[in-house]
Amino acid sequence: MIHYQTYGHADSQPVILLHSGGMAGEEWQPQIAPLAQRYRVLVPDLPGHGKSELAGERLSVSLMAEAVLDMMDAEGIETANLCGSSMGGAVALWLTLKHPERVKRLVL
């Protein structure tokens, strides 16, 4: 499981903010408060970044995407809006291509 923070109201439409390589969820700090006024915002630290450990596995886009899916499942989220910056964009795109039924909107 990865470390993540949630903001906004639990019954609002979810937005997941995926950070750049070498960064962490706090990269999105300026955008969180405005988005949380309207959406349920989830901000993970992808595996091997920030407070999320890699657990000895090789780091890959698919591994990070699977961690996001696990987070969505743990939070009971069927579909979400994904917003990814750089490497986070690759993760969001992988999720969209492999699991289009889980992605409502995609912002890269």
C-alpha angles and dihedrals in degrees: 000000000000130000114254141159129218129210136180127028121332092224094055125098109279124244118188116202113206117197134219125266114282091018134089138222091281086075085083096054095118092052100043101078096048092046093046090061089069108015143043100251122204118190114186131186100227117230112291092019134094111333095346117098124217093224093217095294125125112265114244139153090248092052091051091046092051089052089054090050090050089051091050091050092048089052093045093244114156097179133007143181108249124208117183134182117205105309088015087057090056089051091049091048092049090052091049093050096043099035108022091160089066096053122077098175134001126210118183 
